[in-house]
Amino acid sequence: MLGSLTDKIIELLFVVPCVLFALTVHEVSHGYMAYRLGDPTAHNMGRLTLNPMKHLDPVGTLCMILFHFGWARPVPINTRYFKKPRRDTALTAAAGPVSNFIMAFLGVLVQQILLAIFIRHPAESQFAYNMQYATLTLFSYFHILNLSLGLFNLIPMPPLDGSRIFLTFLPAKYYFGIMQYERYIQLGLLLLLWLGFLDRPLSFLVSSISNGMTALVGFLPFL
């Protein structure tokens, strides 16, 4: 029992900073894309910051820590500033998951570079070995959690980014008709997470894409 509790605490030490960084960059990417497309709302409200306290949604963050799938507090977007509202809304929504995929790739890249270095220069003490192991574990969590966050947010269900991307292709009356039930859909999404119905398909996708990224990094000549 004590060992299990210790393992959970150690896992949280790796998971929490990765979650905070992944969620923060995710939301800043939304806000920055909107800003580049002409909407200063997030910028004016101080949401283009890497301070995680500005972006965290309590329920979404807890889901990220417990289930490794979740969301942050959406940055405010005013589509009236967009020249092409439907296109620009979709681009703004996609910016978050794209940022997570980029970070996931960087995570596995750094992990594999460090692994190659550690193999060529083995640790000469137990402390050094533990530090090497902890560093590799941290980047492994960073890689997987970013990948999980990016994929999860592409699900076309409110309040996730996938709904903002998918629903922009629907006629306006259907878009707003669906969005008025956003709170109820979010409760259904939480229930699916809690019951584990999304675990298998999402874990399969995360594992498959992770393997693909690792294989791609393996082609680099210096590894």
C-alpha positions in Angstrom: 0.0 0.0 0.0 2.8 2.4 1.0 4.7 1.5 -2.2 1.7 2.2 -4.3 1.1 5.6 -2.7 4.8 6.5 -3.2 4.5 5.5 -6.8 1.5 7.7 -7.2 3.2 10.7 -5.6 6.3 10.2 -7.8 4.1 10.0 -10.9 2.3 13.3 -9.9 5.7 15.0 -9.7 6.2 14.2 -13.3 2.7 14.6 -14.5 1.7 17.9 -12.9 4.4 20.2 -14.5 3.9 18.5 -17.9 0.1 19.1 -17.7 0.5 22.7 -16.6 2.9 23.5 -19.5 0.9 21.5 -22.1 -2.4 23.2 -21.2 -0.8 26.7 -21.0 0.8 26.5 -24.4 -2.3 25.0 -25.8 -4.4 28.0 -24.8 -1.8 30.6 -25.6 -1.6 29.1 -29.1 -5.4 29.7 -29.5 -5.1 33.3 -28.3 -2.0 34.0 -30.5 -3.6 32.6 -33.6 -6.7 34.7 -33.0 -4.5 37.7 -32.4 -2.7 37.1 -35.7 -6.0 36.8 -37.5 -7.2 40.2 -36.1 -8.9 39.4 -32.8 -7.2 41.2 -29.9 -9.6 39.9 -27.2 -7.3 37.4 -25.6 -4.4 39.8 -25.8 -6.4 42.6 -24.2 -7.5 40.3 -21.4 -4.0 39.2 -20.5 -4.4 35.6 -21.8 -1.3 35.6 -24.0 0.8 34.6 -21.1 2.6 31.5 -20.0 1.3 31.9 -16.4 -0.7 28.7 -16.0 -3.1 30.2 -13.5 -4.6 32.3 -16.3 -5.6 29.2 -18.3 -6.4 26.3 -16.0 -9.9 24.9 -15.9 -10.3 23.0 -12.5 -12.3 20.1 -14.0 -10.3 19.8 -17.2 -6.9 20.0 -15.3 -8.1 17.3 -12.9 -9.1 15.1 -15.8 -5.7 15.6 -17.3 -4.0 14.5 -14.1 -6.3 11.6 -13.4 -7.1 10.3 -17.0 -4.4 12.0 -19.0 -7.1 13.6 -21.2 -8.6 17.0 -20.5 -8.8 20.7 -21.4 -8.0 24.2 -20.2 -10.2 27.3 -19.7 -10.9 28.5 -23.3 -9.4 31.9 -24.3 -12.1 34.4 -25.3 -12.5 34.8 -29.0 -14.6 37.4 -30.8 -15.3 36.2 -34.3 -16.5 39.7 -35.4 -12.8 40.7 -35.8 -12.2 37.9 -38.2 -12.2 38.6 -41.9 -13.4 35.1 -42.7 -15.2 34.0 -39.4 -15.7 30.3 -40.2 -12.2 29.7 -41.6 -10.5 31.8 -38.9 -12.5 30.1 -36.1 -11.4 26.7 -37.3 -7.7 27.9 -37.6 -7.9 29.3 -34.1 -9.3 26.1 -32.7 -6.8 24.0 -34.5 -3.8 26.0 -33.2 -4.1 24.4 -29.7 -3.9 20.7 -30.7 -1.2 21.6 -33.3 1.0 23.1 -30.6 0.6 20.0 -28.5 1.6 17.7 -31.5 4.7 19.9 -32.0 5.6 19.7 -28.3 5.0 15.9 -28.3 7.4 15.5 -31.2 10.0 17.8 -29.5 9.5 15.7 -26.3 10.3 12.4 -28.0 13.2 14.0 -30.0 14.9 15.3 -26.8 14.2 12.0 -25.1 15.9 10.0 -27.8 18.9 12.4 -28.0 19.4 12.1 -24.3 19.0 8.3 -24.4 21.7 8.1 -27.1 24.0 10.3 -24.9 23.4 8.2 -21.8 24.1 5.0 -23.6 27.4 6.3 -24.9 28.3 7.8 -21.5 26.9 5.4 -18.8 26.3 6.8 -15.3 29.2 6.2 -12.9 27.1 6.4 -9.8 23.6 5.4 -8.5 22.7 9.1 -8.2 23.7 9.9 -11.8 21.8 6.9 -13.0 18.7 8.0 -11.1 19.0 11.5 -12.5 19.3 10.1 -16.1 16.2 7.8 -15.5 14.2 10.7 -14.0 15.1 13.0 -17.0 14.0 10.4 -19.6 10.8 9.7 -17.6 10.0 13.4 -17.5 10.3 13.8 -21.3 8.3 10.6 -21.8 5.4 12.0 -19.8 5.8 15.3 -21.6 5.6 13.5 -25.0 2.6 11.3 -24.1 0.6 14.0 -22.2 0.9 16.5 -25.1 0.0 13.9 -27.6 -3.0 12.9 -25.4 -4.1 16.5 -25.0 -3.9 17.2 -28.7 -5.8 14.1 -29.8 -8.5 14.4 -27.1 -9.2 18.0 -28.1 -9.8 17.0 -31.7 -12.9 15.1 -30.6 -15.8 17.0 -32.2 -17.8 17.5 -29.0 -18.2 20.8 -27.1 -16.2 22.3 -25.3 -13.3 20.6 -27.2 -11.5 22.2 -30.1 -12.7 19.5 -32.5 -16.2 20.9 -32.2 -15.1 24.4 -33.2 -13.3 22.9 -36.2 -16.1 20.5 -37.3 -19.1 22.6 -36.5 -17.8 25.6 -38.6 -18.6 23.5 -41.7 -22.2 23.2 -40.7 -24.9 25.8 -41.5 -25.2 28.5 -38.8 -28.6 27.3 -37.5 -27.2 23.8 -36.8 -24.0 25.2 -35.3 -25.8 27.4 -32.8 -28.4 24.7 -32.2 -25.8 22.2 -31.1 -23.8 24.8 -29.1 -26.7 25.7 -26.9 -26.4 22.2 -25.4 -22.7 22.6 -24.8 -23.0 22.2 -21.0 -25.0 19.0 -21.3 -22.6 17.6 -23.9 -19.7 18.4 -21.6 -21.3 16.4 -18.8 -21.7 13.5 -21.1 -18.1 13.8 -22.1 -17.1 13.7 -18.4 -19.2 10.6 -17.9 -17.6 8.8 -20.9 -14.2 9.7 -19.4 -15.2 8.5 -15.9 -16.6 5.2 -17.2 -13.5 4.6 -19.4 -15.3 4.3 -22.7 -12.8 6.6 -24.4 -9.7 5.0 -22.9 -9.2 2.2 -25.5 -9.6 4.2 -28.8 -7.7 7.2 -27.5 -4.9 5.1 -26.0 -4.6 3.2 -29.3 -4.3 6.5 -31.2 -1.7 7.9 -28.8 0.3 4.7 -28.9 0.2 4.5 -32.7 1.2 8.1 -33.3 3.9 7.9 -30.5 5.4 4.9 -32.2 5.4 6.7 -35.5 7.1 9.8 -34.0 9.7 7.6 -32.3 10.4 5.8 -35.6 10.7 9.1 -37.5 13.2 10.4 -34.9 15.1 7.2 -35.3 16.0 8.1 -38.9 18.1 11.1 -37.7 21.7 10.4 -38.5 23.1 11.6 -35.2 21.2 9.0 -33.2 
